[in-house]
Amino acid sequence: MILKSKDLLGLKELTAEEIEYILNTAKTMKLIVTSKNKKTPHLQGKSIITLFYENSTRTRLSFELAAKYMSASSANVSASSSSVAKGETLIDTGKTIDMMGSDVVIIRHPMSGAPHLLAKNIEASVINAGDGMNEHPTQALLDMLTIIDKKGSLEGLKIAIIGDIYHSRVARSNIWGMTKLGAQVCVAGPSTLLPPDLEKTGVKVFSTVQEALIDADVVMGLRIQLERQKKGLFPSIREYSRFFGLDKKRLKLAKDDALIMHPGPVNRGVELSSGVIDSERSLINEQVQNGVAVRMALLYILTRRDSVENIN
Amino acid sequence: MRTLIKGGHVIDVKSNINECLDILIEDGKIVEIGKDVEFVNGDIIYAEGKYVLPGLVDAHCHLRDPGQEYKEDIETGTRSAAKGGFTSIACMPNTEPVIDNQAIVKYITSKAKQEGIVNVYPIGAISKGQKGEELSEIGELKFAGAVAISDDGKPLRNSALMKKALLYSSMFDITVISHCEDLELVDEGTMNEGYTSTVLGLKGIPAAAEEIMVSRELILAEYTKIPVHIAHVSTELSVDLIRHAKSRGVNVTCETCPHYFTLTEEACEGFNTLAKVNPPLRTQKDVEAIIEGLKDGTIDIIATDHAPHHQDEKNVEFAIAANGMVGFETALPLSITYLVKPGHITMEQLVEKMCVNPSKILGLNKGSLEIGSSADLTIIDIDEEYVVDINQFSSKSKNSPFDGFKVQGAVYYTIVNGNVVVREKVLL
């Protein structure tokens, strides 16, 4: 099997079969991540570039390690988001990288659709490592892998995503991916942070955290950005935490074996209480580990497109 | 110099003509209309099977001259207009520098006389620099040749200044055109707020941002009893509000543009920056309401909002892409294909909305084929079907979301002051 597209721009564009194929490949890759000898020749001779217009610790590191574990040459380009407006255009930067012989360009960008623009204009495969409020597909894939590890499948699960849904590319990617694999996604957050017409995507939208949590199999908190408060989207962190923070008491509404997740970095005591973060049900650390496996799987799948096509 | 247009289906709302007649033009004027007009010496245009209309009048376009000639200039802009059947166009003041003083008005009118091939009427700015702070010299703008005032592209945030603009401009009998947008509600929005913006993860512009400002202008027009013209209406509620105001006797007129009765927000899918425009493309129910407003006369004008942009300003991330699309060369075929052919409006209504009303609202003395009027005519075949090809556009810019659209309605002749500028679909 190969993916239809040369790029991974979002889960919105993928079929359920393609998502399952990536997740199954990631399961194999996880064996490498957890083994003592983390070196395979899968990407030998391949060139991987990370092009980040926004800060990132875990996503970037996890892509870099994924490339290195599989013997690729990798390099980083950092661009401050201010240089987007006044400096070189994205397409020109992309073409420059393309001409240096890169096979995969991994891009993070503050504007939705930037990876799509890049993908249209360069030969290399493009992986979206987060674009504006649109998608963060590798995060959602690692979230799904983490859930499948524990629950066997996503089919029929009730998954509650709590917080700033409006600005969240993690929420959007998870909504597309999880819904395609048969889960029921429920969201709750301050009504100023819910995007319009979200229920048309098949998601259940609640105005209280309690309603969303009832009988949930998985509870995912999203990071709340402090600057949203200045824009008047919610009055204070204190009030946010009081009405939407996840603590042990509130989580009693979910199933007894409900899993707790968060894409990180967590504001301790705001989205999740420290007790919840450090509890046995919290999968925050497993998520990080699976992140490397998912990214290895994607690099492997996208770089072998040519050889698979040649065999076919 | 005489020209006879023979056997075309002539529509002139003002002189109540809607039949096949000959038109004789002499020295730039229409001198005779009738059956089998006697004719010796001169140019004969055979127009059988075609419609002969008053030259189209565009109440809203951007010529980018002075200041942004890499997008368009008066020569290319007027050539593009002529190719689309327009004989008179009114250009918005958001140039560099802004048309907020008589020198810029005179620059445009004199350059248009030298290089333009259609009639060009500048619209002055309401406020100096379009900054929304102080009124520009509206009287001087008027006497230099401005036909209206508008801060198009930027709304007047300050309601008190809008009230003063209405009062002050009424002294000079110059039309005030309002670009309706509540900038706080727009915030960082880049497309219509709704399902598509949610799916694309783009910040939305709510319909309310337009409607609140439309309401304000209607209230101010009623309060001051001074007419106001609302630019590019795009939402259902805006149409309803204007319909209601008209029923109360408020002296309000308004326009829409072809993209608001042909496209919805879904055109932005795939981050298609060609569909990025302000006000943004809305939803199907808005499209239907716009068509209803055109049918019942609530919407007076179909304007192009011709907004040329260089490809480098469109081939970027959606959030920073320029707003707007070129419109001269698609406005008529889109109106025929989406309004006339499906039976929403008649050819006479089309003439009202693209000739009579824009001329009347801007006080141009155009839009009619009466004997003695200047010979501005457009001859079109409304049945000819073709595919829109942006590479055939005469505009400097090609930013149109309609490339590849199958349309009906071809401009065969454009005649300006008796001069043929488009002959047999070819720009001369």
Chai-1 contact restraints between the chains, C-beta under 6 A:
chainA,res_idxA,chainB,res_idxB,connection_type,confidence,min_distance_angstrom,max_distance_angstrom,comment,restraint_id
A,M111,B,E317,contact,1.0,0.0,6.0,A-B,restraint_1
A,M111,B,A319,contact,1.0,0.0,6.0,A-B,restraint_2
A,S112,B,G201,contact,1.0,0.0,6.0,A-B,restraint_3
A,S112,B,L202,contact,1.0,0.0,6.0,A-B,restraint_4
A,G113,B,F271,contact,1.0,0.0,6.0,A-B,restraint_5
A,G113,B,F318,contact,1.0,0.0,6.0,A-B,restraint_6
A,A114,B,E317,contact,1.0,0.0,6.0,A-B,restraint_7
A,H116,B,F271,contact,1.0,0.0,6.0,A-B,restraint_8
A,G132,B,G201,contact,1.0,0.0,6.0,A-B,restraint_9
A,M133,B,G201,contact,1.0,0.0,6.0,A-B,restraint_10
A,N134,B,G201,contact,1.0,0.0,6.0,A-B,restraint_11
A,R172,B,G201,contact,1.0,0.0,6.0,A-B,restraint_12
A,P195,B,T198,contact,1.0,0.0,6.0,A-B,restraint_13
A,P196,B,E193,contact,1.0,0.0,6.0,A-B,restraint_14
A,P196,B,G194,contact,1.0,0.0,6.0,A-B,restraint_15
A,P196,B,T198,contact,1.0,0.0,6.0,A-B,restraint_16
A,D197,B,G194,contact,1.0,0.0,6.0,A-B,restraint_17
A,D197,B,Y195,contact,1.0,0.0,6.0,A-B,restraint_18
A,D197,B,T198,contact,1.0,0.0,6.0,A-B,restraint_19
A,L198,B,T198,contact,1.0,0.0,6.0,A-B,restraint_20
A,K200,B,Y195,contact,1.0,0.0,6.0,A-B,restraint_21
